[in-house]
Amino acid sequence: MLYLVYVALVFLIVGFVRVSTNRRLAGLVVAVSGASAAAARRFARSIMLRNIAALVAAGAVVGTLNLVHEAHSGWYGLPLMLAPGLAAATGLLVFALTPTRIVADRSSRRSADLVPRRPWSYGPAWGFVLPLVAAAAVITFAILAGVGSSAQADGTFRAITIGTSTSGPYPGWYYGLPLIGMTVLLAAATLFALGRIASAAHSEADNDRYTELDRIVRTLATRVVMQLSSGSLFLYFAGVLLFAGWATTNAATTFAPGGIVVSTVQPATVIGLTEVVAGLVVALLGGVLVVLSILDATRQPLGRVVDADSNSNSNSNSNSNSNSNSADAASAETA
Amino acid sequence: MITIDEADPTPPFEQIRGQLADQIRSGLLAADQRLPSVRQLAVDLQLATGTIARAYAALETAGLISTSRGSGTRVRADQGLDDDSLASARRFVQALNRRGVSLEEALSVVRIEWSRVNGG
């Protein structure tokens, strides 16, 4: 039931975000000449294939880790906990290592912009600060939870002891150390992907015509990378918070037979409940970001190429951000 | 924006150096403006990184740009011509344009006059 409510809330928020950002997304419209439409279509297809390959690779990692989890119950769910981060890192690496570029007729005259392209050139500042803050929060929490954890009978630090009561699974060092490594790996994969987006070659041949298209494709790719990395960070941070919260609350509560609460230890109970609530909120945020990244990644960046006449009509009906100004232009729309 | 032309007999390194020098002296590239990395220019222009690095090194030797590990390659201050000189050049070009003089002819005249004024 809780899962269904979670899914419904995620899609409700995703719908709200998509409606509220529709105008901005509609601004990602580019005009190319009719003669360039074929090259633009080829480029769009290559972008779609790259994005789908990244999603398939991420999905394969989740599936594999699920099988590993089922085969090794003695690992206490560690593969599942690492699944979001490893899947995202794999998807980002496939995304980054797949070359995409508009290739039209090779010209003997080639131009280059003199504005440096940096990994953070194609997104808002908050989009880069958000995953940094999330990564710092994950590492800080993992260290704090590790310090507060206690060893189980097998010597692994995956429980919490309050007074004489011990409860688990708790994100102690057993989960925390791989989690910290995972966060560093994901941060590195994200930086690598952003660097590749920025440093990839500018579209070949007719630079004037393709400059805007080039910028839009880089902007969309940056959105996908930031949403995916932030979303997966939030998802496994949520898992950690929820397990920590439940374990802490259980360890701080004394139950009578029949599940009746006899007494609670404060402030441990409040801390545990706070972790549970924070975990639910963070899980919602992570789910929303991952769904948004999948929607952006599977959207055809040049989904529609229309003739010059209908292009001018559609542009007059849409917002003024469209930079269609060529009389014989065909427009390739991202929305 | 800079453009290289494979059909031009001038070597690509010299084309890049010349265009960047022109843009710095004319003020199109402002003081302290950061230039793209060697790698970015190389992939965009489909040239070897060594070609771009050679052009940057020549510009650095000429005192037009400076390169440091932390802040990358930047245009050095006070390398552009003063406003009066730029305005004179603009008036000169506009006047010759009105008379239908080509760039090549204009440059020939400038070279001759330059030699004459400097006693060459």
Chai-1 contact restraints between the chains, C-beta under 6 A:
chainA,res_idxA,chainB,res_idxB,connection_type,confidence,min_distance_angstrom,max_distance_angstrom,comment,restraint_id
A,S108,B,E6,contact,1.0,0.0,6.0,A-B,restraint_1
A,S108,B,A7,contact,1.0,0.0,6.0,A-B,restraint_2
A,R109,B,T3,contact,1.0,0.0,6.0,A-B,restraint_3
A,R109,B,D5,contact,1.0,0.0,6.0,A-B,restraint_4
A,R110,B,I4,contact,1.0,0.0,6.0,A-B,restraint_5
A,R110,B,L45,contact,1.0,0.0,6.0,A-B,restraint_6
A,S111,B,M1,contact,1.0,0.0,6.0,A-B,restraint_7
A,S111,B,T3,contact,1.0,0.0,6.0,A-B,restraint_8
A,A112,B,I2,contact,1.0,0.0,6.0,A-B,restraint_9
A,A112,B,L41,contact,1.0,0.0,6.0,A-B,restraint_10
A,A112,B,D44,contact,1.0,0.0,6.0,A-B,restraint_11
A,A112,B,L45,contact,1.0,0.0,6.0,A-B,restraint_12
A,D113,B,M1,contact,1.0,0.0,6.0,A-B,restraint_13
A,P116,B,R34,contact,1.0,0.0,6.0,A-B,restraint_14
A,P116,B,P36,contact,1.0,0.0,6.0,A-B,restraint_15
A,R117,B,Q40,contact,1.0,0.0,6.0,A-B,restraint_16
A,A201,B,V43,contact,1.0,0.0,6.0,A-B,restraint_17
A,A201,B,D44,contact,1.0,0.0,6.0,A-B,restraint_18
A,H202,B,D44,contact,1.0,0.0,6.0,A-B,restraint_19
